[in-house]
Amino acid sequence: MPCKTLILLGLCEQNGGTRKAGNGSMPGWSGSSCRSEGNSMKNWLKTVLASPLIGLVAMAQAADVGPAHAHGVHGMLLFGEPGQVFASHLPLYRPPHDWQVVLELEPVTEAARKQTEQLLSTDTLLSLEPERFDLLRLRPGATDPLTQFRAALYLGHFESGGSKLADIDWRVKRTWLFEPVRVNVAADAQHYAVLSAGPGRQWLLHRVERRPDFDQILRIESQAPLPAELSLPQLLGQDSVDSRFRVSRIIWQDTDDLQ
């Protein structure tokens, strides 16, 4: 605000609404006009002072929307069975990998499909090393959805001594889960997302919460329908039995990357 404006506001208040010039009144400035001028100036001053606050509110609202992108090499664990292939993003506590994502994939070529199904029929650990892309393009409702990507298929973990088998183009059939790592949730229980692809075809994905925690994928046997998420008092392991299911296989379990 110009200095003149501040001075005039002060004069209006200090001189009972009449501006003084030397020993007399300032020509053309009546008390009513000064009060009117002062009120309009005060309103303008309030607007100016409020502008930074408006900007801060707008920035806070924008921050709630989340990150604009999550570019990187997003390693994944491959699991499933012949005819149904899933990939689970390997989560970390730092961006751009602080998301738990489960995709249903399909090899584009028939040769790759047969190779993948043959591997899934065993208990072999399989992983993917994809090309760089924005993980947020896999989020349901994305404006520019990623419908296909290339990833190297590994026997074992692609970063821990795994053997590269082939570069494969994968078609994204469905995003089953897409949620941020729950860094603010206290681990007072073990929470598992339920991946149910039909009778007898169910998996559990451990939800990563406040550190330290772990990533885990389990194959279970259950004939009864299960809710979308389970809250259990204990960690599940091989042959763990709940009244609703039994763990038949630990597909993946890792603590090193989530300390």
SULCOR-V698073 format. One record per residue. RES is the residue in one small letter. OMEGA is omega in radians with two decimals (NA if undefined). Layout:
BEGIN
res->RES omega->OMEGA
res->RES omega->OMEGA
END
This chain:
BEGIN
res->m omega->3.12
res->p omega->-3.12
res->c omega->-3.12
res->k omega->-3.12
res->t omega->3.12
res->l omega->-3.14
res->i omega->-3.13
res->l omega->3.09
res->l omega->3.13
res->g omega->-3.14
res->l omega->-3.14
res->c omega->-3.09
res->e omega->-3.02
res->q omega->-3.02
res->n omega->3.03
res->g omega->3.10
res->g omega->3.12
res->t omega->-3.13
res->r omega->-3.10
res->k omega->3.03
res->a omega->-3.08
res->g omega->-3.12
res->n omega->-3.10
res->g omega->3.12
res->s omega->3.10
res->m omega->-3.08
res->p omega->3.04
res->g omega->-3.11
res->w omega->3.12
res->s omega->3.13
res->g omega->-3.11
res->s omega->3.14
res->s omega->3.11
res->c omega->3.11
res->r omega->3.12
res->s omega->3.12
res->e omega->-3.12
res->g omega->3.14
res->n omega->-3.14
res->s omega->3.11
res->m omega->3.13
res->k omega->3.12
res->n omega->3.12
res->w omega->3.13
res->l omega->3.12
res->k omega->3.14
res->t omega->-3.13
res->v omega->-3.11
res->l omega->-3.13
res->a omega->-3.06
res->s omega->3.10
res->p omega->3.13
res->l omega->3.09
res->i omega->3.11
res->g omega->3.13
res->l omega->3.10
res->v omega->3.14
res->a omega->3.13
res->m omega->3.13
res->a omega->3.10
res->q omega->3.12
res->a omega->-3.14
res->a omega->-3.13
res->d omega->-3.11
res->v omega->3.13
res->g omega->-3.10
res->p omega->-3.12
res->a omega->3.14
res->h omega->3.10
res->a omega->-3.11
res->h omega->3.08
res->g omega->3.00
res->v omega->-3.00
res->h omega->3.14
res->g omega->-3.08
res->m omega->2.99
res->l omega->-3.13
res->l omega->3.11
res->f omega->-3.13
res->g omega->-3.13
res->e omega->3.13
res->p omega->-3.13
res->g omega->3.14
res->q omega->-3.05
res->v omega->3.11
res->f omega->3.06
res->a omega->3.13
res->s omega->3.11
res->h omega->3.14
res->l omega->-3.00
res->p omega->3.01
res->l omega->3.10
res->y omega->-3.10
res->r omega->3.07
res->p omega->0.11
res->p omega->-3.01
res->h omega->-3.09
res->d omega->3.11
res->w omega->2.97
res->q omega->-3.04
res->v omega->3.02
res->v omega->-3.13
res->l omega->2.88
res->e omega->-3.04
res->l omega->3.09
res->e omega->3.07
res->p omega->-3.08
res->v omega->-3.09
res->t omega->3.14
res->e omega->3.14
res->a omega->3.13
res->a omega->3.12
res->r omega->3.14
res->k omega->3.13
res->q omega->-3.12
res->t omega->-3.13
res->e omega->3.11
res->q omega->3.13
res->l omega->-3.12
res->l omega->3.13
res->s omega->3.08
res->t omega->3.09
res->d omega->-3.09
res->t omega->3.05
res->l omega->-3.13
res->l omega->3.11
res->s omega->3.13
res->l omega->2.96
res->e omega->-3.07
res->p omega->2.93
res->e omega->3.12
res->r omega->3.03
res->f omega->3.11
res->d omega->-3.10
res->l omega->-3.10
res->l omega->3.07
res->r omega->3.07
res->l omega->-3.13
res->r omega->3.09
res->p omega->-3.13
res->g omega->3.13
res->a omega->-3.12
res->t omega->3.11
res->d omega->-3.00
res->p omega->3.08
res->l omega->-3.08
res->t omega->-3.13
res->q omega->3.07
res->f omega->3.11
res->r omega->3.11
res->a omega->3.06
res->a omega->3.10
res->l omega->-3.11
res->y omega->2.93
res->l omega->-2.99
res->g omega->-3.12
res->h omega->-3.03
res->f omega->3.12
res->e omega->-3.08
res->s omega->3.04
res->g omega->3.11
res->g omega->-3.14
res->s omega->3.14
res->k omega->-3.13
res->l omega->-3.06
res->a omega->2.95
res->d omega->-3.02
res->i omega->3.00
res->d omega->-3.07
res->w omega->3.05
res->r omega->3.14
res->v omega->3.14
res->k omega->-3.07
res->r omega->2.97
res->t omega->-3.10
res->w omega->-3.11
res->l omega->3.04
res->f omega->-3.11
res->e omega->3.09
res->p omega->3.02
res->v omega->-3.03
res->r omega->-3.04
res->v omega->-3.09
res->n omega->3.14
res->v omega->3.11
res->a omega->-3.09
res->a omega->3.11
res->d omega->3.07
res->a omega->3.10
res->q omega->-3.10
res->h omega->-3.12
res->y omega->2.97
res->a omega->-3.11
res->v omega->3.08
res->l omega->-3.05
res->s omega->-3.11
res->a omega->-3.14
res->g omega->-3.14
res->p omega->3.12
res->g omega->-3.13
res->r omega->-3.07
res->q omega->3.12
res->w omega->3.05
res->l omega->3.09
res->l omega->3.14
res->h omega->3.12
res->r omega->-3.14
res->v omega->-3.09
res->e omega->-3.05
res->r omega->-3.09
res->r omega->-0.12
res->p omega->-3.13
res->d omega->-3.09
res->f omega->3.07
res->d omega->-3.07
res->q omega->3.05
res->i omega->-3.09
res->l omega->2.96
res->r omega->-3.11
res->i omega->3.04
res->e omega->-3.14
res->s omega->3.09
res->q omega->-3.12
res->a omega->3.06
res->p omega->3.13
res->l omega->3.07
res->p omega->-3.10
res->a omega->3.11
res->e omega->3.12
res->l omega->3.02
res->s omega->-3.03
res->l omega->-3.09
res->p omega->-3.05
res->q omega->3.06
res->l omega->3.10
res->l omega->3.09
res->g omega->3.14
res->q omega->3.11
res->d omega->3.02
res->s omega->-3.08
res->v omega->3.00
res->d omega->-3.14
res->s omega->-3.08
res->r omega->-3.06
res->f omega->3.03
res->r omega->3.10
res->v omega->-3.12
res->s omega->-3.13
res->r omega->2.96
res->i omega->-3.12
res->i omega->-3.07
res->w omega->3.04
res->q omega->-3.10
res->d omega->3.07
res->t omega->-2.99
res->d omega->-3.05
res->d omega->-3.05
res->l omega->3.10
res->q omega->NA
END
